[in-house]
Amino acid sequence: MRIGDLVQATGVNRRLLRYYEEQGLLHPVRLANGYREYAESDVVVVRAIRTLLAAGLPTAVIATFLHCVHDQDEPVVPRACPTVISHLRQERARITETISRLETSQREMDALLAAALR
């Protein structure tokens, strides 16, 4: 399928699909005329990428274990992929720390607003 077909099947725009290719997440075949040719399985791959990105994982981390992700409806990561659990735990800790910093900033902002409104 061509890139326009993948756009239609996934709802992801061309620019993002090209970015995923640049990041090593998608591997379309290049035809003699330079067009990208995607496999039907790339629809599942793009959906998995989107779900993993929504979970807060950066593309560099996704690239390390995307080959382990499979399933039609939602990404399933088998335990057999050794680095997956470690990466997921690290990214969860990073997100937790970010949330904590943002909550601290929010409390400071609330104090500034309260002082300004007096």
Residue frames as qw, qx, qy, qz and C-alpha x, y, z in Angstrom:
[[0.000, 0.890, 0.457, 0.000, 0.00, 0.00, 0.00],
 [0.367, 0.533, -0.030, 0.762, 1.13, 3.54, -0.63],
 [0.202, -0.034, -0.493, 0.846, 1.57, 6.20, 2.03],
 [0.397, -0.157, -0.099, -0.899, -1.87, 7.70, 1.30],
 [0.729, -0.229, -0.583, -0.277, -3.46, 4.33, 1.99],
 [0.543, -0.148, -0.636, 0.529, -1.60, 4.06, 5.29],
 [0.070, -0.099, 0.207, -0.971, -2.72, 7.58, 6.20],
 [0.602, -0.205, -0.299, -0.712, -6.31, 6.58, 5.53],
 [0.751, -0.178, -0.636, -0.018, -6.03, 3.27, 7.42],
 [0.563, -0.209, -0.537, 0.593, -4.39, 4.76, 10.53],
 [0.149, -0.939, -0.300, -0.078, -5.43, 8.42, 10.64],
 [0.555, -0.588, 0.146, 0.570, -1.77, 9.38, 11.00],
 [0.402, 0.881, -0.053, -0.242, -0.55, 12.10, 8.64],
 [0.827, 0.487, -0.133, 0.248, 2.21, 11.64, 6.06],
 [0.112, 0.791, -0.428, 0.423, 4.67, 13.79, 7.94],
 [0.629, -0.509, 0.498, -0.313, 4.44, 11.60, 11.04],
 [0.977, 0.133, 0.166, 0.003, 4.73, 8.42, 9.00],
 [0.619, 0.651, -0.264, 0.351, 7.91, 9.76, 7.42],
 [0.217, -0.727, 0.489, -0.431, 9.17, 10.71, 10.87],
 [0.874, -0.266, 0.360, -0.188, 8.52, 7.17, 12.12],
 [0.894, 0.398, -0.036, 0.201, 10.53, 5.92, 9.16],
 [0.271, 0.770, -0.382, 0.434, 13.40, 8.32, 10.00],
 [0.471, -0.593, 0.504, -0.415, 13.34, 7.03, 13.58],
 [0.193, 0.283, -0.938, -0.055, 13.61, 3.43, 12.38],
 [0.486, 0.084, 0.663, -0.564, 10.10, 2.48, 13.48],
 [0.774, 0.499, 0.270, -0.281, 8.71, 1.84, 9.99],
 [0.346, -0.391, 0.692, 0.498, 10.53, 0.15, 7.13],
 [0.708, 0.577, 0.215, -0.345, 8.67, 0.63, 3.87],
 [0.694, 0.091, 0.509, 0.501, 10.06, -0.79, 0.66],
 [0.121, 0.673, -0.174, -0.709, 11.23, 1.82, -1.82],
 [0.761, 0.493, 0.421, 0.033, 9.96, 1.17, -5.32],
 [0.614, 0.159, 0.320, 0.703, 12.01, 1.97, -8.42],
 [0.105, 0.737, 0.303, 0.596, 10.07, 5.22, -8.83],
 [0.157, 0.305, -0.435, 0.832, 10.98, 6.27, -5.26],
 [0.616, -0.448, -0.138, -0.633, 7.52, 5.69, -3.80],
 [0.219, -0.285, 0.824, -0.437, 7.19, 4.03, -0.42],
 [0.680, -0.130, -0.596, -0.408, 5.35, 0.72, -0.35],
 [0.356, -0.363, 0.630, -0.587, 3.93, -0.28, 3.04],
 [0.270, -0.086, -0.957, -0.067, 2.80, -3.74, 4.13],
 [0.545, -0.560, -0.431, -0.451, -0.62, -4.42, 5.62],
 [0.707, -0.385, -0.461, 0.374, 1.17, -5.23, 8.88],
 [0.300, 0.180, -0.152, 0.924, 2.38, -1.62, 9.03],
 [0.411, -0.588, -0.267, -0.644, -1.16, -0.58, 10.00],
 [0.796, -0.508, -0.322, 0.069, -0.77, -2.59, 13.22],
 [0.641, -0.024, -0.196, 0.742, 2.75, -1.21, 13.73],
 [0.034, 0.438, 0.044, 0.897, 1.56, 2.40, 13.40],
 [0.606, -0.619, -0.270, -0.420, -1.28, 1.78, 15.87],
 [0.815, -0.351, -0.290, 0.357, 1.22, 0.27, 18.32],
 [0.435, 0.202, -0.100, 0.872, 3.55, 3.26, 17.87],
 [0.232, -0.572, -0.155, -0.771, 0.68, 5.66, 18.59],
 [0.754, -0.569, -0.293, -0.146, -0.34, 3.77, 21.73],
 [0.771, -0.197, -0.222, 0.563, 3.23, 3.63, 23.03],
 [0.235, 0.356, -0.011, 0.904, 3.74, 7.33, 22.31],
 [0.452, -0.631, -0.231, -0.587, 0.49, 8.11, 24.14],
 [0.822, -0.472, -0.282, 0.151, 1.89, 6.20, 27.13],
 [0.244, -0.945, 0.201, 0.083, 4.79, 8.66, 27.16],
 [0.807, -0.192, 0.381, 0.409, 7.50, 6.53, 25.60],
 [0.124, 0.761, -0.342, -0.538, 9.97, 8.35, 23.34],
 [0.826, 0.486, -0.179, -0.222, 10.58, 6.96, 19.85],
 [0.258, 0.603, -0.742, 0.141, 14.14, 5.94, 20.74],
 [0.403, -0.195, 0.803, -0.394, 12.81, 3.62, 23.46],
 [0.806, 0.324, 0.238, -0.434, 9.97, 2.36, 21.26],
 [0.599, 0.613, -0.485, -0.174, 12.52, 1.43, 18.59],
 [0.039, -0.471, 0.859, -0.198, 14.30, -0.90, 21.02],
 [0.289, 0.053, 0.926, -0.239, 11.32, -3.18, 21.51],
 [0.574, 0.333, -0.050, -0.746, 8.77, -2.42, 18.79],
 [0.458, 0.247, -0.800, -0.298, 9.60, -5.77, 17.18],
 [0.053, -0.066, -0.931, 0.356, 8.16, -7.42, 20.31],
 [0.387, 0.283, 0.374, -0.794, 4.82, -5.63, 20.10],
 [0.132, -0.091, -0.841, -0.517, 2.00, -7.41, 18.35],
 [0.163, 0.477, 0.801, -0.324, -1.77, -7.81, 18.23],
 [0.131, 0.509, 0.572, 0.630, -4.54, -6.30, 16.17],
 [0.270, -0.825, -0.445, -0.221, -6.53, -4.43, 18.83],
 [0.309, -0.926, 0.188, -0.104, -4.02, -3.21, 21.37],
 [0.402, 0.621, -0.644, 0.194, -0.28, -3.58, 21.79],
 [0.912, -0.403, 0.048, -0.057, 0.75, -6.67, 23.68],
 [0.215, 0.741, -0.616, 0.161, 4.33, -6.92, 24.80],
 [0.931, -0.140, -0.338, -0.009, 5.41, -10.48, 25.59],
 [0.613, -0.750, 0.244, 0.054, 7.62, -11.13, 28.59],
 [0.899, 0.086, 0.208, 0.375, 10.13, -12.81, 26.29],
 [0.402, 0.746, -0.047, 0.529, 11.52, -9.42, 25.27],
 [0.665, -0.271, -0.432, 0.546, 14.14, -8.84, 27.98],
 [0.261, 0.029, -0.136, 0.955, 14.48, -5.05, 27.89],
 [0.222, -0.570, -0.496, -0.616, 10.79, -4.17, 27.72],
 [0.559, -0.694, -0.446, 0.082, 9.97, -4.31, 31.43],
 [0.547, -0.328, -0.104, 0.763, 13.10, -2.36, 32.32],
 [0.132, 0.218, 0.293, 0.921, 12.31, 0.37, 29.76],
 [0.349, -0.640, -0.521, -0.444, 8.68, 0.58, 30.84],
 [0.595, -0.628, -0.373, 0.334, 9.69, 0.93, 34.50],
 [0.436, -0.167, 0.031, 0.884, 12.27, 3.62, 33.68],
 [0.025, -0.362, -0.394, -0.844, 9.80, 5.60, 31.61],
 [0.467, -0.688, -0.529, -0.171, 7.12, 5.28, 34.28],
 [0.568, -0.509, -0.250, 0.596, 9.57, 6.63, 36.88],
 [0.270, 0.049, 0.206, 0.939, 10.45, 9.51, 34.55],
 [0.229, -0.549, -0.500, -0.629, 6.76, 10.36, 34.08],
 [0.562, -0.660, -0.476, 0.148, 6.13, 10.15, 37.84],
 [0.486, -0.329, -0.095, 0.804, 9.01, 12.57, 38.47],
 [0.078, 0.257, 0.356, 0.895, 7.70, 14.96, 35.82],
 [0.391, -0.657, -0.546, -0.342, 4.22, 14.90, 37.38],
 [0.582, -0.576, -0.356, 0.451, 5.74, 15.63, 40.79],
 [0.345, -0.123, 0.084, 0.927, 7.67, 18.63, 39.41],
 [0.112, -0.419, -0.474, -0.767, 4.55, 19.93, 37.67],
 [0.491, -0.684, -0.538, -0.047, 2.49, 19.59, 40.88],
 [0.507, -0.446, -0.195, 0.711, 5.15, 21.59, 42.72],
 [0.156, 0.092, 0.289, 0.940, 5.04, 24.25, 40.00],
 [0.282, -0.579, -0.584, -0.494, 1.25, 24.31, 40.21],
 [0.518, -0.666, -0.447, 0.299, 1.34, 24.88, 43.99],
 [0.391, -0.282, 0.014, 0.876, 3.84, 27.72, 43.51],
 [0.008, -0.297, -0.466, -0.833, 1.67, 29.25, 40.79],
 [0.395, -0.673, -0.600, -0.176, -1.39, 29.00, 43.05],
 [0.491, -0.578, -0.286, 0.586, 0.51, 30.82, 45.80],
 [0.248, -0.069, 0.231, 0.938, 1.58, 33.56, 43.39],
 [0.173, -0.470, -0.583, -0.639, -1.97, 33.98, 42.12],
 [0.466, -0.686, -0.546, 0.120, -3.37, 34.08, 45.65],
 [0.431, -0.446, -0.121, 0.775, -0.84, 36.75, 46.62],
 [0.127, 0.097, 0.387, 0.908, -1.54, 38.77, 43.49],
 [0.272, -0.549, -0.626, -0.483, -5.30, 38.69, 44.10],
 [0.424, -0.557, -0.544, 0.462, -5.06, 40.03, 47.68]]
